[in-house]
Amino acid sequence: MRILIANDDGYLAPGLASLVEACRGLGDLDVVAPEQNASGTSNSLTLHRPLSVYVAANGVRYINGTPSDCVHVALTGLLDERPDLVVSGINNGANMGDDTLYSGTVAAAMEGFLFGIPAIAFSQTQKGWAHLDAAARVARSVIEGALAAPRDGGAWLLNVNIPSRADADTLPRVVTRLGRRHASEPVIRQTSPRGDTMYWIGPAGDAREAGAGTDFHATANGCVSITPLQVDLTDHAALDAWRARLAGGGTR
């Protein structure tokens, strides 16, 4: 077993160190993480400048790029052997609902999935790294359970959100779907010392769709949320309607 570990909070993040420790003994570990915090970078790849790989004192390799860069470079040239699993996290804060589209943590795992490798993204529901040891125990257990399940040779992608609680490793685990959020809060406008107007992206909106079965509902009710994800964004239910509207003129 070979496991590639990445994150989006940077190679010095406590969550990354905890995930590495959680994976000890499961196989050979490779750690490739961003040099800086790269939260919110989604699946972006750096295409207009070269990337450099550095090695920290503890042996962790880090790259001056995005989480997707880290996994992409690792899989396409940095590692001598292809990993059997990609894990990402443990993120400093939740990645639920619409947040998964922006998340660098989820993107790092998804990059492995795009290469046909099973992958898991781990996040804590609250920022601040509280009870990270308990979250690491959850991560270890989820990894062991996922690897022990019957395998058909296909890749899969899981998004795991862990309540920031000391008893997180004793909480029920629920397989969920993604909820939805309200639109983000307005941007925050500031004036720089030079008189220029600057804008900060506003906070995420509140949960809009958080009923039973969603990741929001599970974590709010003291459960670990495990959401299987896919990459296909096609609105399959609307295909026939759009064919009818746009038929003709060469559209098929």
C-alpha positions as CSV (number, residue, x, y, z in Angstrom):
1,M,0.0,0.0,0.0
2,R,1.2,3.4,-1.0
3,I,-0.6,6.6,0.2
4,L,-0.2,10.1,-1.1
5,I,-1.1,12.8,1.4
6,A,-1.8,16.4,0.5
7,N,-3.8,19.4,1.8
8,D,-4.6,23.0,1.1
9,D,-3.6,24.7,4.4
10,G,0.1,24.4,3.6
11,Y,2.8,21.9,4.5
12,L,3.2,23.4,8.0
13,A,-0.5,23.0,8.9
14,P,-1.3,20.9,12.1
15,G,-4.0,19.1,10.2
16,L,-1.5,17.7,7.7
17,A,0.8,16.5,10.4
18,S,-2.2,14.8,12.2
19,L,-3.3,13.1,9.0
20,V,0.2,11.8,8.3
21,E,0.3,10.3,11.8
22,A,-3.1,8.8,11.3
23,C,-1.8,7.0,8.2
24,R,1.3,5.6,9.9
25,G,1.5,1.8,9.6
26,L,-1.0,1.6,6.7
27,G,1.8,1.6,4.1
28,D,4.5,3.7,2.5
29,L,3.6,7.4,2.8
30,D,4.4,10.3,0.4
31,V,3.5,13.8,1.5
32,V,3.3,16.6,-1.1
33,A,1.7,19.8,0.1
34,P,1.5,23.5,-0.9
35,E,4.1,25.9,0.3
36,Q,1.5,28.4,1.4
37,N,-2.1,28.3,2.5
38,A,-4.1,27.7,-0.7
39,S,-7.7,27.5,0.6
40,G,-10.4,28.3,-1.9
41,T,-8.2,27.5,-5.0
42,S,-10.5,24.7,-6.1
43,N,-9.1,22.5,-8.9
44,S,-6.8,25.2,-10.4
45,L,-3.5,24.2,-12.0
46,T,-0.6,26.6,-12.4
47,L,0.1,26.8,-16.1
48,H,1.9,30.2,-16.6
49,R,4.9,29.7,-14.4
50,P,7.2,26.8,-13.5
51,L,6.7,25.0,-10.2
52,S,9.5,24.1,-7.7
53,V,9.6,21.2,-5.3
54,Y,11.3,21.7,-1.9
55,V,12.0,19.3,0.9
56,A,11.3,20.3,4.5
57,A,13.4,19.2,7.4
58,N,10.9,16.5,8.3
59,G,11.0,15.1,4.8
60,V,7.7,16.6,3.6
61,R,7.9,17.8,0.0
62,Y,6.2,21.1,-0.7
63,I,5.4,22.9,-3.9
64,N,4.9,26.6,-4.7
65,G,1.5,26.0,-6.2
66,T,-2.0,24.8,-5.6
67,P,-3.3,21.6,-3.9
68,S,-4.2,20.2,-7.4
69,D,-0.6,21.1,-8.6
70,C,0.8,19.1,-5.7
71,V,-1.1,15.9,-6.5
72,H,-0.8,16.4,-10.3
73,V,3.0,16.8,-10.1
74,A,3.3,13.9,-7.7
75,L,1.4,11.6,-10.0
76,T,2.9,12.7,-13.3
77,G,6.6,12.9,-12.5
78,L,7.6,13.3,-8.8
79,L,6.8,9.8,-7.4
80,D,8.5,6.7,-8.5
81,E,5.4,4.6,-7.8
82,R,1.7,5.2,-8.3
83,P,-0.1,5.5,-5.0
84,D,-3.0,3.2,-4.1
85,L,-4.8,6.0,-2.2
86,V,-4.8,9.8,-2.1
87,V,-5.9,11.5,1.1
88,S,-6.2,15.2,1.7
89,G,-6.6,17.3,4.9
90,I,-7.3,17.5,7.7
91,N,-8.7,20.9,6.7
92,N,-9.1,23.8,9.1
93,G,-12.9,24.2,8.7
94,A,-15.8,22.5,7.0
95,N,-16.1,21.6,3.3
96,M,-19.8,20.9,2.9
97,G,-22.5,21.7,0.4
98,D,-21.5,24.3,-2.3
99,D,-18.2,24.8,-0.5
100,T,-16.9,21.6,-2.1
101,L,-16.7,23.4,-5.5
102,Y,-14.2,25.9,-4.0
103,S,-12.3,23.7,-1.7
104,G,-8.6,23.1,-2.2
105,T,-8.8,20.1,0.2
106,V,-11.5,18.4,-1.9
107,A,-9.7,19.4,-5.1
108,A,-6.5,17.6,-4.0
109,A,-8.4,14.4,-3.4
110,M,-10.3,14.9,-6.7
111,E,-7.1,15.2,-8.6
112,G,-6.2,11.7,-7.5
113,F,-9.7,10.5,-8.4
114,L,-9.3,12.0,-11.9
115,F,-6.2,9.8,-12.3
116,G,-8.2,6.7,-11.4
117,I,-7.0,6.5,-7.8
118,P,-9.4,6.2,-4.8
119,A,-9.3,9.4,-2.7
120,I,-10.7,10.8,0.5
121,A,-10.8,14.5,1.7
122,F,-11.0,15.2,5.5
123,S,-12.2,18.4,7.2
124,Q,-13.1,19.5,10.7
125,T,-16.3,21.5,10.9
126,Q,-14.9,24.3,12.9
127,K,-11.7,26.4,12.4
128,G,-9.0,26.4,15.0
129,W,-7.7,22.8,15.1
130,A,-9.6,22.0,18.3
131,H,-9.6,18.2,19.1
132,L,-7.5,17.4,16.1
133,D,-6.4,14.2,17.7
134,A,-10.0,12.9,17.7
135,A,-10.4,13.9,14.1
136,A,-7.2,12.0,13.2
137,R,-8.6,8.9,14.8
138,V,-11.8,9.3,12.7
139,A,-9.6,9.7,9.6
140,R,-7.7,6.5,10.4
141,S,-10.9,4.5,11.0
142,V,-12.5,5.8,7.8
143,I,-9.4,5.0,5.7
144,E,-9.3,1.5,7.2
145,G,-13.0,0.9,6.6
146,A,-12.8,2.2,3.0
147,L,-9.8,0.0,2.2
148,A,-11.4,-3.0,3.8
149,A,-14.5,-2.8,1.6
150,P,-14.8,-5.0,-1.5
151,R,-13.0,-3.3,-4.4
152,D,-14.1,-3.6,-8.0
153,G,-11.0,-1.9,-9.3
154,G,-12.7,1.5,-9.9
155,A,-11.8,4.7,-8.2
156,W,-14.1,6.5,-5.7
157,L,-14.0,9.9,-4.0
158,L,-15.3,10.6,-0.4
159,N,-15.7,13.9,1.3
160,V,-15.6,13.5,5.1
161,N,-16.5,16.3,7.6
162,I,-15.8,15.7,11.3
163,P,-17.4,17.6,14.1
164,S,-14.7,19.5,16.1
165,R,-15.3,17.5,19.3
166,A,-13.2,15.6,21.8
167,D,-15.5,12.6,21.3
168,A,-15.5,12.8,17.5
169,D,-14.1,9.3,17.1
170,T,-17.2,7.9,19.0
171,L,-19.8,9.7,17.0
172,P,-22.1,8.0,14.5
173,R,-21.0,8.1,10.8
174,V,-23.6,8.9,8.2
175,V,-23.4,8.7,4.5
176,T,-24.9,11.9,3.2
177,R,-25.5,14.1,0.1
178,L,-24.3,17.6,-0.3
179,G,-26.5,20.4,1.1
180,R,-26.8,23.9,-0.3
181,R,-25.8,27.4,1.0
182,H,-27.4,30.8,0.5
183,A,-25.3,33.2,-1.6
184,S,-22.2,34.5,0.0
185,E,-22.2,37.7,2.1
186,P,-21.3,40.9,0.2
187,V,-17.7,41.8,-0.4
188,I,-15.9,43.9,2.2
189,R,-14.6,47.2,0.8
190,Q,-11.5,48.8,2.2
191,T,-9.2,51.7,1.2
192,S,-5.5,51.0,1.0
193,P,-2.9,53.4,2.4
194,R,-2.4,54.6,-1.2
195,G,-6.1,55.4,-1.6
196,D,-6.9,52.4,-3.8
197,T,-10.2,50.6,-3.2
198,M,-9.7,46.9,-2.2
199,Y,-12.2,44.1,-1.9
200,W,-12.2,41.1,0.4
201,I,-14.5,38.2,-0.5
202,G,-17.3,38.0,2.0
203,P,-18.1,35.2,4.4
204,A,-20.0,32.1,3.2
205,G,-23.7,32.3,3.4
206,D,-25.8,30.2,5.8
207,A,-27.1,26.8,5.0
208,R,-30.1,26.9,2.7
209,E,-30.8,23.2,2.2
210,A,-29.8,21.4,5.3
211,G,-32.5,18.8,5.8
212,A,-32.2,15.2,6.8
213,G,-29.7,13.3,4.6
214,T,-27.4,16.3,4.0
215,D,-23.9,16.8,5.2
216,F,-25.1,20.0,7.1
217,H,-27.8,18.1,8.9
218,A,-25.5,15.2,9.9
219,T,-22.7,17.4,11.4
220,A,-25.2,19.7,13.1
221,N,-26.7,16.6,14.8
222,G,-23.4,15.3,16.1
223,C,-22.5,12.9,13.3
224,V,-19.5,12.4,11.0
225,S,-20.6,13.1,7.4
226,I,-19.3,11.0,4.6
227,T,-20.3,12.1,1.1
228,P,-19.5,10.1,-2.0
229,L,-18.7,12.6,-4.8
230,Q,-18.5,12.5,-8.6
231,V,-17.1,14.8,-11.2
232,D,-19.9,14.6,-13.8
233,L,-21.6,18.0,-13.7
234,T,-24.1,17.1,-16.5
235,D,-27.7,17.9,-15.7
236,H,-28.9,14.6,-17.0
237,A,-32.6,15.2,-16.2
238,A,-32.6,18.3,-18.4
239,L,-30.9,16.7,-21.5
240,D,-34.1,15.9,-23.3
241,A,-35.6,19.3,-22.6
242,W,-32.6,21.1,-24.0
243,R,-32.6,18.9,-27.0
244,A,-36.1,19.9,-27.7
245,R,-35.4,23.6,-27.3
246,L,-32.2,23.7,-29.3
247,A,-33.0,21.0,-31.9
248,G,-32.1,21.9,-35.5
249,G,-29.3,24.1,-36.8
250,G,-26.9,21.2,-36.4
251,T,-27.6,20.6,-32.7
252,R,-27.9,16.9,-31.8
